[in-house]
Amino acid sequence: MKTYSTKDIRNVVLIGSTRSGKTTLSEAMLYEGKVIDRRGSVEGKNTVSDNSEIEQINQRSIYATPLYAEFMDTKFNIIDAPGADDFVGGAISAFRVCDTAILVANAQQGVEVGTEIFARYADKYNMPVILAVNQLDGDKASWEGTLDSLKEAFGQKPVIVQFPVNVGAGFDGFVDVLKMKYYHFKDDNGTREDLPIPESLQAQAEELRGELIERAAEFDDGLMEKYFDTGVLTEDEIRKGLGIGIREQAIYPIFCLSAKKDIGVKRLMEFTIRVAASPAEKKELTKDGIEVECKADAPTTLFIYKTAVEQHLGEVAYFKVMTGKLVEGQDLENPETGDKERITAIYAVAGKKKEKVSELVAGDLGCTVKLRAGKTDATLAQLGTETVYEHIKFPKPRYRTAIKPVEQKDDEKMNEALNRISAEDPTIIVEYSKELKQTVLKGQGEQHINIVKWRLRNENKIEIEMSAPRISYRETITKVSAANYRHKKQSGGAGQFGEVHLLICPIVEGQPMTNKFKIDGKDLVLNVKGQESFDLPWGGKLEFINCVVGGAIDARFMPAILKGINDKMSEGPLTGSLARDIRVYVYDGKMHPVDSNEISFVLAARNAFKEAFRSAGPKIMEPIYNVEVITPGDYMGACMSDLQNRRALIEGMDTDKGFSVLRARVPLAEMYKYSTALSSMTSGAATFSMEFADYQPVPGDVQEKLLKAYMEQEAEE
């Protein structure tokens, strides 16, 4: 392979809903680019893109696969992204290194929730979009229906460049209103005839060309002036205007496809090469917000967007050369860690096919092997270069499960394997929770987690068990309470003695601290000598107030009293959960000149706090999440009913781009396997997002169940 200049490179990511035909499209692109001489199929399990065993088993894309084609003297880099939002991390990584997205819509389904999801991500990451309406050869294909759904979803952005002829099983061509040609396809291998537009379609073509010219003229003053003067633009001028509109994300040009029959694929590639931006036109942001131009004559820097462990190669790092030139044997370093790396080999990538090359220039995509410091989301740079590129912002997890090996002896092996998987896919998060005493695995959905389970079993020979994870409850109080406790122990010589009198009350935002209380009908006024406030690691506050007068407790024992209270707050009296938002007044006590020591006051404080807590209107607090569900309107009622059964508080309903949007506050305890339930009740047509909101008291009946379960657990232990 020759070395391509930055201006002769195009980096595109294929996005869209599951079953939209992205993998089939990538296969046709590779065929047109002479990378393969025969197109495979998803059903045949022989595509270049979906090449892993688990993808072939599921017959769907799970990983974002880098590919390339050499076409029109251009290096056409392609990343085929998964269509299920469980695997959205692959698309987001691809956005980081690509310059244009080809959004594939299924003409048999129109705009699906998945289509909308990926369009939103493209918008969020400022990714220009080209629309490819695929499967126009399908029995249920509808051009008009798909157009309507595109316009409903994206407003005025879609603009027709092509319209099909003979939609359905007989689909064999389209009219291109930019070229003003009729492209007829004689076979299923992309063999096309460039013909004049049939007279019956001429009026439609001229009308659509007028609309195309008008939209193209909007983005350039010179083009607009010429359009007003003459009413026409040349083909090159239309391309220029469309290119500006695409870069500004104001235009989504629409193309016609049957990827399965290789109809329209070559024309889509031609347009992308001529109109879409090269890497030279895109500036990258550093971690510090500095813009960096993609120039070949600058110091070498590269960004690793993906890593994977592959058979016969070991760990493979996939990267984009951001600046400069990368050559074999070059020494680089990770500016964030200082770790040095030598690039031993450079490859151009088409799935499993790795073609060794001597160099790659700024803007190109490739891979290398056996890096020590090169992990996903890392920058490698020429020695002495301090550039660090902005890190990828991955979505927050939506699914969590507790995980443990069936065989205890596999625990360390399991954790090592999980850490490797998480390094490859940062949307997989593994954490051991000391609070919950569980290893918790987090991801985007049950499908996502099941892939991890499959890998552990098949790649690492580890059988695991998954279960509902425990919930990070919090304990607090609702009223004032006082208690005292005397710790006294005598064993031979030295003994232990400490007595603590304390009062506790809830910390309520906006409510000032007071030193006046009524306890058991008696007024109590405390003399505040010292006050400390602590933001607890698990959220909320502890305020510790010393009101001891007259030397009843020596000041040197106050830290021990504070420690005793902290110890008990880290294992709450109700369910062993963490306690928060409590103000503690230590106002009296006793000590012994010989037997008093720190441990005595730690134990006295623990027990006094425990007793006071249980009389202070204790409440269990549960984590509440803001949940947003996007669903076709037909499923809105079922989604709402299901959330209400999960103790949700419905906060609002809306419509957005043809879909219903439901917003609710839902307890985390009710969200276990929600992604699976949502997929089941909507036939996979809905999606959701969730984000932590706050803690709220659990209902009385739920609290009773939690208290009972904790008592049973303690009895068993």
MORADA-V233534 format. One record per helix or strand of 3 or more residues. SS is the DSSP state (@ for helix, = for strand). FROM is the first residue (numbers start at 0). LEN is the number of residues. If there is no record, write none. Layout:
BEGIN
SS/FROM/LEN  SS/FROM/LEN
END
This chain:
BEGIN
@/5/3  =/8/8  @/21/11  @/52/6  =/64/7  =/73/7  @/84/13  =/99/7  @/112/12  =/127/7  @/142/12  =/157/3  =/161/4  =/172/4  =/180/5  =/191/4  @/198/19  @/220/10  @/234/13  =/251/5  @/258/3  @/264/11  @/278/3  =/282/4  =/290/3  =/300/10  =/313/10  =/324/3  =/330/3  =/339/3  =/345/5  =/352/5  =/358/3  =/364/5  =/378/4  =/398/7  @/407/17  =/428/5  =/437/6  @/445/13  =/463/4  =/473/3  =/480/10  =/494/12  =/515/4  =/521/4  =/529/6  =/540/6  @/554/15  =/581/9  @/597/17  =/618/13  @/632/13  =/648/8  =/658/9  @/667/3  @/673/8  =/686/11  @/699/17
END
